[in-house]
Amino acid sequence: MAVLVLSGVLALVVAGCLCVVWAARGGPRWARAVATATLTAGELMRRAGRTGRSSGSGSDD
């Protein structure tokens, strides 16, 4: 089940990256919307990773 979920997430990430490339080349409006959502999600994940690392305990017991 976990493999199925991770495969789905990976497919969404790849599709989002393809939409970013397509939108950069002047793709349709829906591709630009997906690209914007993908870039926004990436930025949010990057910011969440920064704050999570700075407040981490340092051990993973």
N, CA, C and O atoms as CSV, one atom per row, in Angstrom:
chain,resi,resn,atom,element,x,y,z
A,1,MET,N,N,0.821,-1.195,0.000
A,1,MET,CA,C,0.000,0.000,0.000
A,1,MET,C,C,0.868,1.263,0.000
A,1,MET,O,O,0.581,2.230,-0.706
A,2,ALA,N,N,1.934,1.233,0.807
A,2,ALA,CA,C,2.820,2.391,0.882
A,2,ALA,C,C,3.509,2.639,-0.453
A,2,ALA,O,O,3.727,3.786,-0.844
A,3,VAL,N,N,3.853,1.549,-1.154
A,3,VAL,CA,C,4.495,1.694,-2.456
A,3,VAL,C,C,3.542,2.358,-3.444
A,3,VAL,O,O,3.960,3.169,-4.270
A,4,LEU,N,N,2.271,2.014,-3.355
A,4,LEU,CA,C,1.263,2.611,-4.235
A,4,LEU,C,C,1.122,4.115,-3.972
A,4,LEU,O,O,1.037,4.911,-4.907
A,5,VAL,N,N,1.100,4.486,-2.713
A,5,VAL,CA,C,0.989,5.904,-2.350
A,5,VAL,C,C,2.223,6.675,-2.804
A,5,VAL,O,O,2.111,7.758,-3.378
A,6,LEU,N,N,3.394,6.113,-2.545
A,6,LEU,CA,C,4.626,6.787,-2.957
A,6,LEU,C,C,4.740,6.885,-4.475
A,6,LEU,O,O,5.258,7.873,-4.996
A,7,SER,N,N,4.264,5.874,-5.181
A,7,SER,CA,C,4.263,5.932,-6.646
A,7,SER,C,C,3.342,7.043,-7.146
A,7,SER,O,O,3.664,7.740,-8.108
A,8,GLY,N,N,2.207,7.202,-6.494
A,8,GLY,CA,C,1.286,8.275,-6.859
A,8,GLY,C,C,1.878,9.649,-6.609
A,8,GLY,O,O,1.727,10.554,-7.430
A,9,VAL,N,N,2.552,9.808,-5.476
A,9,VAL,CA,C,3.203,11.084,-5.159
A,9,VAL,C,C,4.308,11.381,-6.167
A,9,VAL,O,O,4.452,12.514,-6.627
A,10,LEU,N,N,5.081,10.364,-6.504
A,10,LEU,CA,C,6.145,10.545,-7.488
A,10,LEU,C,C,5.577,10.941,-8.849
A,10,LEU,O,O,6.141,11.798,-9.530
A,11,ALA,N,N,4.470,10.326,-9.247
A,11,ALA,CA,C,3.834,10.672,-10.522
A,11,ALA,C,C,3.354,12.120,-10.516
A,11,ALA,O,O,3.483,12.817,-11.522
A,12,LEU,N,N,2.804,12.579,-9.395
A,12,LEU,CA,C,2.362,13.974,-9.292
A,12,LEU,C,C,3.539,14.943,-9.369
A,12,LEU,O,O,3.436,15.997,-9.995
A,13,VAL,N,N,4.637,14.596,-8.745
A,13,VAL,CA,C,5.825,15.455,-8.771
A,13,VAL,C,C,6.380,15.551,-10.189
A,13,VAL,O,O,6.715,16.639,-10.657
A,14,VAL,N,N,6.475,14.420,-10.864
A,14,VAL,CA,C,6.989,14.425,-12.233
A,14,VAL,C,C,6.062,15.222,-13.147
A,14,VAL,O,O,6.531,16.000,-13.977
A,15,ALA,N,N,4.753,15.035,-13.000
A,15,ALA,CA,C,3.794,15.784,-13.820
A,15,ALA,C,C,3.900,17.287,-13.547
A,15,ALA,O,O,3.811,18.100,-14.467
A,16,GLY,N,N,4.090,17.645,-12.283
A,16,GLY,CA,C,4.249,19.060,-11.943
A,16,GLY,C,C,5.495,19.658,-12.561
A,16,GLY,O,O,5.471,20.787,-13.050
A,17,CYS,N,N,6.587,18.905,-12.541
A,17,CYS,CA,C,7.828,19.391,-13.150
A,17,CYS,C,C,7.682,19.549,-14.655
A,17,CYS,O,O,8.184,20.511,-15.236
A,18,LEU,N,N,7.001,18.614,-15.280
A,18,LEU,CA,C,6.763,18.731,-16.723
A,18,LEU,C,C,5.907,19.951,-17.041
A,18,LEU,O,O,6.134,20.622,-18.048
A,19,CYS,N,N,4.932,20.238,-16.198
A,19,CYS,CA,C,4.098,21.427,-16.419
A,19,CYS,C,C,4.907,22.709,-16.245
A,19,CYS,O,O,4.662,23.693,-16.943
A,20,VAL,N,N,5.862,22.707,-15.328
A,20,VAL,CA,C,6.716,23.887,-15.152
A,20,VAL,C,C,7.516,24.136,-16.429
A,20,VAL,O,O,7.617,25.273,-16.889
A,21,VAL,N,N,8.082,23.079,-16.999
A,21,VAL,CA,C,8.861,23.222,-18.234
A,21,VAL,C,C,7.953,23.659,-19.382
A,21,VAL,O,O,8.310,24.546,-20.158
A,22,TRP,N,N,6.786,23.040,-19.485
A,22,TRP,CA,C,5.864,23.359,-20.571
A,22,TRP,C,C,5.371,24.808,-20.455
A,22,TRP,O,O,5.272,25.514,-21.459
A,23,ALA,N,N,5.063,25.244,-19.234
A,23,ALA,CA,C,4.594,26.612,-19.027
A,23,ALA,C,C,5.690,27.617,-19.361
A,23,ALA,O,O,5.402,28.702,-19.868
A,24,ALA,N,N,6.938,27.268,-19.083
A,24,ALA,CA,C,8.047,28.167,-19.403
A,24,ALA,C,C,8.185,28.349,-20.912
A,24,ALA,O,O,8.679,29.375,-21.381
A,25,ARG,N,N,7.748,27.356,-21.654
A,25,ARG,CA,C,7.807,27.442,-23.114
A,25,ARG,C,C,6.522,27.993,-23.710
A,25,ARG,O,O,6.358,27.974,-24.930
A,26,GLY,N,N,5.605,28.485,-22.880
A,26,GLY,CA,C,4.384,29.103,-23.373
A,26,GLY,C,C,3.224,28.144,-23.527
A,26,GLY,O,O,2.462,28.245,-24.489
A,27,GLY,N,N,3.078,27.218,-22.601
A,27,GLY,CA,C,2.007,26.235,-22.657
A,27,GLY,C,C,0.639,26.859,-22.397
A,27,GLY,O,O,0.523,28.069,-22.207
A,28,PRO,N,N,-0.393,26.018,-22.390
A,28,PRO,CA,C,-1.755,26.511,-22.157
A,28,PRO,C,C,-1.943,27.035,-20.736
A,28,PRO,O,O,-1.093,26.846,-19.867
A,29,ARG,N,N,-3.059,27.686,-20.528
A,29,ARG,CA,C,-3.325,28.330,-19.243
A,29,ARG,C,C,-3.351,27.322,-18.099
A,29,ARG,O,O,-2.841,27.612,-17.017
A,30,TRP,N,N,-3.937,26.138,-18.316
A,30,TRP,CA,C,-4.007,25.156,-17.237
A,30,TRP,C,C,-2.614,24.662,-16.850
A,30,TRP,O,O,-2.367,24.365,-15.681
A,31,ALA,N,N,-1.704,24.573,-17.817
A,31,ALA,CA,C,-0.337,24.152,-17.500
A,31,ALA,C,C,0.368,25.224,-16.677
A,31,ALA,O,O,1.157,24.913,-15.785
A,32,ARG,N,N,0.082,26.476,-16.979
A,32,ARG,CA,C,0.665,27.561,-16.174
A,32,ARG,C,C,0.125,27.550,-14.755
A,32,ARG,O,O,0.853,27.843,-13.806
A,33,ALA,N,N,-1.164,27.209,-14.608
A,33,ALA,CA,C,-1.757,27.124,-13.266
A,33,ALA,C,C,-1.139,25.979,-12.470
A,33,ALA,O,O,-0.839,26.139,-11.287
A,34,VAL,N,N,-0.948,24.833,-13.105
A,34,VAL,CA,C,-0.320,23.698,-12.428
A,34,VAL,C,C,1.133,24.024,-12.085
A,34,VAL,O,O,1.619,23.649,-11.019
A,35,ALA,N,N,1.823,24.719,-12.987
A,35,ALA,CA,C,3.208,25.100,-12.733
A,35,ALA,C,C,3.296,26.051,-11.541
A,35,ALA,O,O,4.190,25.923,-10.704
A,36,THR,N,N,2.383,26.988,-11.468
A,36,THR,CA,C,2.366,27.915,-10.335
A,36,THR,C,C,2.118,27.168,-9.031
A,36,THR,O,O,2.769,27.439,-8.022
A,37,ALA,N,N,1.179,26.231,-9.051
A,37,ALA,CA,C,0.897,25.432,-7.854
A,37,ALA,C,C,2.103,24.588,-7.464
A,37,ALA,O,O,2.403,24.447,-6.279
A,38,THR,N,N,2.792,24.028,-8.446
A,38,THR,CA,C,3.963,23.203,-8.177
A,38,THR,C,C,5.086,24.037,-7.559
A,38,THR,O,O,5.706,23.628,-6.578
A,39,LEU,N,N,5.339,25.206,-8.140
A,39,LEU,CA,C,6.400,26.064,-7.607
A,39,LEU,C,C,6.053,26.573,-6.211
A,39,LEU,O,O,6.933,26.689,-5.358
A,40,THR,N,N,4.783,26.876,-5.972
A,40,THR,CA,C,4.353,27.325,-4.647
A,40,THR,C,C,4.513,26.209,-3.622
A,40,THR,O,O,4.988,26.446,-2.511
A,41,ALA,N,N,4.119,24.993,-3.993
A,41,ALA,CA,C,4.271,23.854,-3.083
A,41,ALA,C,C,5.744,23.598,-2.782
A,41,ALA,O,O,6.104,23.297,-1.644
A,42,GLY,N,N,6.586,23.715,-3.790
A,42,GLY,CA,C,8.024,23.529,-3.574
A,42,GLY,C,C,8.597,24.570,-2.634
A,42,GLY,O,O,9.427,24.259,-1.779
A,43,GLU,N,N,8.153,25.804,-2.794
A,43,GLU,CA,C,8.625,26.867,-1.907
A,43,GLU,C,C,8.159,26.629,-0.474
A,43,GLU,O,O,8.921,26.836,0.471
A,44,LEU,N,N,6.920,26.200,-0.312
A,44,LEU,CA,C,6.411,25.906,1.034
A,44,LEU,C,C,7.173,24.751,1.674
A,44,LEU,O,O,7.472,24.793,2.867
A,45,MET,N,N,7.488,23.726,0.896
A,45,MET,CA,C,8.248,22.596,1.426
A,45,MET,C,C,9.664,23.029,1.819
A,45,MET,O,O,10.210,22.577,2.825
A,46,ARG,N,N,10.238,23.904,1.011
A,46,ARG,CA,C,11.586,24.383,1.328
A,46,ARG,C,C,11.591,25.188,2.619
A,46,ARG,O,O,12.490,25.039,3.447
A,47,ARG,N,N,10.585,26.044,2.791
A,47,ARG,CA,C,10.508,26.835,4.025
A,47,ARG,C,C,10.215,25.947,5.228
A,47,ARG,O,O,10.757,26.180,6.309
A,48,ALA,N,N,9.378,24.947,5.062
A,48,ALA,CA,C,9.067,24.034,6.163
A,48,ALA,C,C,10.306,23.232,6.548
A,48,ALA,O,O,10.519,22.943,7.726
A,49,GLY,N,N,11.117,22.875,5.566
A,49,GLY,CA,C,12.346,22.143,5.854
A,49,GLY,C,C,13.340,22.981,6.623
A,49,GLY,O,O,14.052,22.468,7.486
A,50,ARG,N,N,13.397,24.261,6.320
A,50,ARG,CA,C,14.313,25.157,7.046
A,50,ARG,C,C,13.914,25.279,8.504
A,50,ARG,O,O,14.760,25.150,9.389
A,51,THR,N,N,12.646,25.524,8.768
A,51,THR,CA,C,12.210,25.715,10.156
A,51,THR,C,C,12.262,24.400,10.925
A,51,THR,O,O,12.551,24.397,12.121
A,52,GLY,N,N,11.985,23.273,10.250
A,52,GLY,CA,C,12.030,21.983,10.934
A,52,GLY,C,C,13.431,21.601,11.350
A,52,GLY,O,O,13.623,21.033,12.425
A,53,ARG,N,N,14.409,21.899,10.522
A,53,ARG,CA,C,15.784,21.538,10.847
A,53,ARG,C,C,16.342,22.392,11.976
A,53,ARG,O,O,17.113,21.902,12.801
A,54,SER,N,N,15.967,23.642,12.020
A,54,SER,CA,C,16.527,24.521,13.040
A,54,SER,C,C,15.953,24.209,14.417
A,54,SER,O,O,16.603,24.481,15.426
A,55,SER,N,N,14.736,23.637,14.480
A,55,SER,CA,C,14.138,23.355,15.784
A,55,SER,C,C,14.182,21.865,16.121
A,55,SER,O,O,13.537,21.427,17.074
A,56,GLY,N,N,14.936,21.085,15.349
A,56,GLY,CA,C,15.027,19.639,15.602
A,56,GLY,C,C,15.848,19.317,16.825
A,56,GLY,O,O,16.655,20.132,17.272
A,57,SER,N,N,15.641,18.118,17.374
A,57,SER,CA,C,16.343,17.733,18.594
A,57,SER,C,C,17.722,17.169,18.300
A,57,SER,O,O,18.584,17.153,19.178
A,58,GLY,N,N,17.940,16.705,17.072
A,58,GLY,CA,C,19.258,16.207,16.717
A,58,GLY,C,C,19.379,14.702,16.797
A,58,GLY,O,O,20.325,14.141,16.243
A,59,SER,N,N,18.450,14.019,17.470
A,59,SER,CA,C,18.485,12.561,17.523
A,59,SER,C,C,17.166,11.994,17.040
A,59,SER,O,O,16.125,12.646,17.124
A,60,ASP,N,N,17.221,10.774,16.534
A,60,ASP,CA,C,16.038,10.155,15.958
A,60,ASP,C,C,15.768,8.822,16.637
A,60,ASP,O,O,15.665,7.800,15.958
A,61,ASP,N,N,15.652,8.806,17.961
A,61,ASP,CA,C,15.467,7.553,18.708
A,61,ASP,C,C,14.055,7.059,18.587
A,61,ASP,O,O,13.715,6.018,19.150
